[in-house]
């Protein structure tokens, strides 16, 4: 009988409680050998180092300490890191790839609620619902009292998707629910045929901007994409357009966006900001044409169990020496595509 691999769950206590109910703990215990307790949020104590030294696979999520070269040196048997969240950029580094440790991410599963949140935001943007709700002069007066908000419609609108990422692709798919919508994608690395099969058209960003009623940002965070949507890009958007950002706050210039919204030209729905949280004196916090939510688009509550199931499925494949379906490579990690 083959000895089961030894695993260690590494994440914050709140993450562990969100990820694992009794059924999922039983499934985990059926796949690997676990210490008691099976979970830790510390990799530096003497006890944790003893457990790390025996571990062949780590199941990680939010709150996991970074796998620094020093910590990896204490894990000579480690062969796989299965991450139950999105990006692994802050978790792993070059030493992981040098040692040939395999890494997977639940980013595909985590993309589902973000794409759903984005679809809801696009629909609300079409009707300008969040902004009218914040306008006491018009919120209770009926649709006939609404002026200065543009066309309150979700029919035959044009939506721009910046970044054909895993989330961007899902948003394109979900937008099929809005009949008559034209979907444009701007991404220098995307395949035009693949974009077309998803139901959108690939165009340069500068050509997209003047045409869209909603601009939704889904690009990775890199040095090159900082303030990808800046003052020049925002000026090219038509009046009454809405900017949606569920990716990373740094992709949109906050000062330029605040200026356009304060001028009563654009609207914004932001689940991420730069910095996060915004300082109390940020103008974005006090504008009726801006809706800000506290980074809630990703997996929360019961959505987290979807990530757990993804990790357990990958673990089962790893145990059975089957191909992993969500492996992160050194190349995709370097390009920021593991987010």
Secondary structure per residue as TSV (DSSP state, phi and psi in degrees):
chain	resnum	aa	ss	phi	psi
A	1	X	-	360.0	128.7
A	2	X	-	-70.7	134.5
A	3	X	-	-72.4	134.1
A	4	X	-	-72.1	145.7
A	5	X	-	-65.7	150.3
A	6	X	E	-94.2	133.0
A	7	X	E	-124.2	157.3
A	8	X	E	-136.4	131.6
A	9	X	E	-92.3	123.7
A	10	X	E	-126.1	109.7
A	11	X	S	-172.4	172.9
A	12	X	-	-68.6	160.7
A	13	X	H	-59.9	-43.2
A	14	X	H	-64.0	-36.7
A	15	X	H	-65.8	-43.7
A	16	X	H	-60.3	-43.4
A	17	X	H	-67.1	-32.0
A	18	X	H	-75.1	-36.0
A	19	X	H	-77.7	-38.6
A	20	X	-	-118.5	116.2
A	21	X	-	-98.1	-176.7
A	22	X	H	-63.7	-38.7
A	23	X	H	-63.1	-42.3
A	24	X	H	-74.0	-31.8
A	25	X	H	-65.9	-39.3
A	26	X	H	-65.4	-40.8
A	27	X	H	-64.3	-41.5
A	28	X	H	-59.6	-46.3
A	29	X	H	-65.4	-25.5
A	30	X	H	-76.7	-17.1
A	31	X	H	-96.8	-32.5
A	32	X	S	-140.4	170.1
A	33	X	E	-91.0	133.4
A	34	X	E	-124.3	145.5
A	35	X	E	-80.6	172.9
A	36	X	E	-121.3	117.6
A	37	X	E	-74.1	161.3
A	38	X	E	-85.2	-5.6
A	39	X	E	-119.0	147.7
A	40	X	E	-150.9	154.5
A	41	X	S	-114.7	12.8
A	42	X	-	-133.2	133.5
A	43	X	S	-118.7	15.2
A	44	X	S	-117.0	-17.4
A	45	X	S	-71.0	162.5
A	46	X	H	-59.2	-44.5
A	47	X	H	-63.0	-43.0
A	48	X	H	-66.7	-38.8
A	49	X	H	-64.5	-33.8
A	50	X	H	-64.4	-42.4
A	51	X	H	-70.7	-39.5
A	52	X	H	-62.3	-35.9
A	53	X	H	-64.1	-26.5
A	54	X	H	-93.2	-15.8
A	55	X	-	-73.2	134.4
A	56	X	S	-101.0	-23.4
A	57	X	E	-143.6	139.0
A	58	X	E	-111.3	134.9
A	59	X	E	-105.1	114.8
A	60	X	E	-118.8	164.5
A	61	X	-	-164.3	-160.3
A	62	X	T	-56.6	135.4
A	63	X	T	91.1	1.2
A	64	X	-	-74.9	134.0
A	65	X	-	-63.4	148.0
A	66	X	-	-60.0	142.9
A	67	X	-	-86.9	77.5
A	68	X	-	-71.4	163.1
A	69	X	H	-55.7	-35.0
A	70	X	H	-66.4	-42.5
A	71	X	H	-70.3	-38.8
A	72	X	H	-64.9	-32.0
A	73	X	H	-62.8	-25.8
A	74	X	T	-86.2	2.8
A	75	X	-	-125.3	66.8
A	76	X	T	-66.0	-20.6
A	77	X	T	-97.6	-2.3
A	78	X	-	-65.3	129.3
A	79	X	-	-123.8	-16.7
A	80	X	E	-153.8	145.8
A	81	X	E	-127.1	114.7
A	82	X	E	-108.3	110.6
A	83	X	E	-96.3	122.2
A	84	X	S	-92.1	39.8
A	85	X	S	-150.8	-159.3
A	86	X	S	-87.4	-101.2
A	87	X	-	-66.6	143.0
A	88	X	-	-108.4	11.0
A	89	X	T	-60.4	-37.2
A	90	X	T	-89.1	-2.1
A	91	X	T	-99.5	-45.5
A	92	X	-	-116.4	161.3
A	93	X	-	-141.5	-167.8
A	94	X	H	-60.0	-30.9
A	95	X	H	-62.6	-32.4
A	96	X	H	-61.5	-47.1
A	97	X	H	-69.6	-37.4
A	98	X	H	-60.0	-36.6
A	99	X	T	-84.2	-4.2
A	100	X	T	74.9	21.0
A	101	X	-	-73.9	131.3
A	102	X	E	-83.4	143.5
A	103	X	E	-132.0	134.6
A	104	X	E	-126.7	159.3
A	105	X	E	-132.1	149.1
A	106	X	-	-93.6	26.5
A	107	X	H	-60.4	-35.7
A	108	X	H	-62.0	-43.9
A	109	X	H	-68.7	-37.4
A	110	X	H	-70.1	-21.6
A	111	X	H	-69.2	-23.3
A	112	X	H	-60.2	-55.8
A	113	X	H	-66.7	-29.6
A	114	X	H	-65.8	-43.0
A	115	X	H	-64.7	-39.8
A	116	X	H	-64.1	-43.5
A	117	X	H	-60.6	-41.4
A	118	X	H	-64.5	-43.3
A	119	X	H	-58.8	-46.0
A	120	X	H	-60.2	-40.2
A	121	X	H	-65.2	-39.8
A	122	X	H	-63.3	-42.9
A	123	X	H	-64.7	-44.5
A	124	X	H	-64.4	-36.6
A	125	X	H	-63.1	-38.0
A	126	X	H	-59.6	-38.6
A	127	X	H	-92.2	-3.7
A	128	X	T	56.4	31.6
A	129	X	H	-59.2	-48.1
A	130	X	H	-62.7	-33.8
A	131	X	H	-80.4	-36.5
A	132	X	H	-67.4	-36.6
A	133	X	H	-62.4	-30.5
A	134	X	T	-86.6	-5.8
A	135	X	-	-100.0	97.2
A	136	X	T	-63.0	-26.1
A	137	X	T	-72.1	-24.2
A	138	X	T	-118.7	-17.1
A	139	X	T	-61.5	-27.7
A	140	X	T	-114.6	10.4
A	141	X	S	-100.5	-0.8
A	142	X	-	85.9	159.3
A	143	X	G	-63.4	-25.6
A	144	X	G	-67.3	-15.6
A	145	X	G	-91.7	-1.7
A	146	X	-	-86.8	119.9
A	147	X	-	-136.5	155.8
A	148	X	S	81.8	12.4
A	149	X	S	-117.1	1.5
A	150	X	-	80.1	-166.0
A	151	X	-	-78.1	117.2
A	152	X	-	-87.2	82.1
A	153	X	-	-151.6	151.1
A	154	X	-	-119.8	20.2
A	155	X	S	-108.8	127.7
A	156	X	S	56.5	42.7
A	157	X	-	-93.9	163.2
A	158	X	E	-114.9	125.5
A	159	X	E	-113.4	131.9
A	160	X	E	-105.2	127.9
A	161	X	E	-109.8	116.0
A	162	X	E	-96.9	103.1
A	163	X	-	106.0	108.0
A	164	X	-	-88.4	55.1
A	165	X	S	-78.0	-178.6
A	166	X	H	-59.9	-35.8
A	167	X	H	-74.8	-44.6
A	168	X	H	-55.9	-41.5
A	169	X	H	-63.4	-42.8
A	170	X	H	-65.7	-36.2
A	171	X	H	-63.4	-43.1
A	172	X	H	-57.7	-44.4
A	173	X	H	-62.3	-45.3
A	174	X	H	-66.3	-28.4
A	175	X	G	-67.4	-10.4
A	176	X	G	-62.9	-18.2
A	177	X	G	-69.1	-23.1
A	178	X	S	-92.8	103.4
A	179	X	T	-67.5	139.0
A	180	X	T	82.1	3.7
A	181	X	-	-78.9	134.3
A	182	X	E	-96.6	125.7
A	183	X	E	-113.3	122.9
A	184	X	E	-110.4	143.1
A	185	X	E	-123.3	133.9
A	186	X	E	-117.6	116.3
A	187	X	-	-164.4	114.0
A	188	X	T	-65.7	-14.6
A	189	X	T	-103.9	-3.9
A	190	X	-	-79.6	151.3
A	191	X	-	-87.7	121.6
A	192	X	H	-56.0	-38.2
A	193	X	H	-67.7	-38.7
A	194	X	H	-66.6	-40.6
A	195	X	H	-62.4	-42.8
A	196	X	H	-63.5	-40.4
A	197	X	H	-63.1	-30.0
A	198	X	H	-76.2	-15.7
A	199	X	T	108.0	19.1
A	200	X	-	-131.1	177.1
A	201	X	E	-123.4	130.4
A	202	X	E	-84.4	126.9
A	203	X	-	-140.3	157.7
A	204	X	-	-64.6	148.6
A	205	X	H	-55.6	-43.3
A	206	X	H	-64.6	-28.4
A	207	X	H	-79.5	-30.3
A	208	X	H	-68.5	-45.2
A	209	X	H	-52.8	-47.6
A	210	X	T	-69.8	-9.6
A	211	X	T	-100.9	-11.8
A	212	X	-	-99.7	146.7
A	213	X	S	-91.4	-27.4
A	214	X	E	-134.2	134.1
A	215	X	E	-118.1	118.1
A	216	X	E	-116.5	128.1
A	217	X	E	-100.4	126.7
A	218	X	-	-140.6	25.6
A	219	X	-	-83.1	158.6
A	220	X	-	-73.2	158.7
A	221	X	-	-89.8	111.4
A	222	X	-	-138.3	174.0
A	223	X	T	-60.6	-34.6
A	224	X	T	-74.2	-25.7
A	225	X	T	-96.3	3.0
A	226	X	T	-61.6	127.6
A	227	X	T	53.0	39.3
A	228	X	S	-54.1	-37.8
A	229	X	B	-104.2	94.3
A	230	X	-	-111.9	-163.3
A	231	X	H	-58.5	-44.0
A	232	X	H	-63.0	-44.0
A	233	X	H	-67.6	-41.5
A	234	X	H	-65.0	-35.2
A	235	X	H	-65.1	-26.4
A	236	X	H	-79.7	-14.2
A	237	X	S	-71.7	145.7
A	238	X	-	-70.3	159.6
A	239	X	T	-56.1	142.7
A	240	X	T	74.8	5.6
A	241	X	-	-68.8	154.8
A	242	X	E	-116.8	132.0
A	243	X	E	-99.3	126.8
A	244	X	E	-116.3	129.7
A	245	X	E	-130.2	111.2
A	246	X	-	-117.5	11.7
A	247	X	S	-95.5	-90.4
A	248	X	-	-137.3	140.5
A	249	X	G	-59.5	-32.5
A	250	X	G	-68.7	-11.9
A	251	X	G	-72.7	-20.5
A	252	X	B	-119.7	131.5
A	253	X	-	-70.6	112.6
A	254	X	H	-68.3	-35.6
A	255	X	H	-68.6	-42.6
A	256	X	H	-65.7	-40.3
A	257	X	H	-65.5	-43.4
A	258	X	H	-60.0	-40.2
A	259	X	H	-63.1	-42.1
A	260	X	H	-69.0	-37.1
A	261	X	H	-73.2	-37.4
A	262	X	H	-66.6	-30.0
A	263	X	T	-77.9	2.7
A	264	X	T	62.6	35.0
A	265	X	S	-105.3	-40.9
A	266	X	-	-119.1	167.8
A	267	X	E	-124.9	162.8
A	268	X	E	-148.3	139.9
A	269	X	E	-121.8	114.8
A	270	X	E	-123.9	118.4
A	271	X	S	-96.8	-11.6
A	272	X	S	-134.3	149.7
A	273	X	-	-138.8	169.4
A	274	X	S	-132.8	108.0
A	275	X	S	-78.7	177.0
A	276	X	S	-127.0	118.2
A	277	X	S	-76.6	162.7
A	278	X	-	-67.9	144.7
A	279	X	-	-64.3	156.6
A	280	X	T	-59.5	-28.6
A	281	X	T	-93.2	7.8
A	282	X	-	-66.6	129.5
A	283	X	G	-62.1	-25.6
A	284	X	G	-61.0	-26.1
A	285	X	G	-76.2	-11.5
A	286	X	G	-125.0	18.4
A	287	X	-	-107.7	129.6
A	288	X	T	-67.2	-16.7
A	289	X	T	-92.2	12.7
A	290	X	E	-128.1	128.7
A	291	X	E	-112.7	125.1
A	292	X	E	-118.9	130.6
A	293	X	-	-119.2	154.3
A	294	X	-	-83.8	59.5
A	295	X	S	56.0	51.4
A	296	X	-	-104.5	-1.5
A	297	X	S	-66.6	-33.0
A	298	X	S	-71.6	-176.8
A	299	X	-	-65.5	125.0
A	300	X	-	-138.6	158.8
A	301	X	T	56.3	-133.9
A	302	X	T	-65.1	-20.2
A	303	X	H	-61.3	-27.4
A	304	X	H	-63.6	-31.0
A	305	X	H	-64.9	-26.5
A	306	X	H	-62.2	-37.5
A	307	X	H	-67.7	-41.2
A	308	X	H	-59.9	-45.8
A	309	X	H	-61.8	-38.2
A	310	X	H	-60.6	-46.6
A	311	X	H	-65.2	-42.3
A	312	X	H	-65.8	-35.4
A	313	X	H	-64.2	-43.0
A	314	X	H	-65.2	-39.5
A	315	X	H	-61.2	-42.6
A	316	X	H	-61.4	-40.8
A	317	X	H	-66.6	-40.4
A	318	X	H	-64.1	-43.7
A	319	X	H	-60.6	-39.6
A	320	X	T	-85.7	3.9
A	321	X	T	59.4	38.3
A	322	X	-	-95.7	160.0
A	323	X	-	-59.9	136.3
A	324	X	-	-81.0	144.1
A	325	X	S	-98.1	-12.1
A	326	X	S	-134.2	43.6
A	327	X	E	-74.3	137.8
A	328	X	E	-98.1	128.0
A	329	X	-	-99.8	165.6
A	330	X	H	-60.2	-35.4
A	331	X	H	-69.6	-46.5
A	332	X	H	-67.8	-34.0
A	333	X	H	-63.2	-44.3
A	334	X	H	-65.3	-31.5
A	335	X	T	-85.9	-2.1
A	336	X	T	75.8	19.3
A	337	X	T	-88.1	3.3
A	338	X	T	-90.9	3.5
A	339	X	-	-80.4	360.0
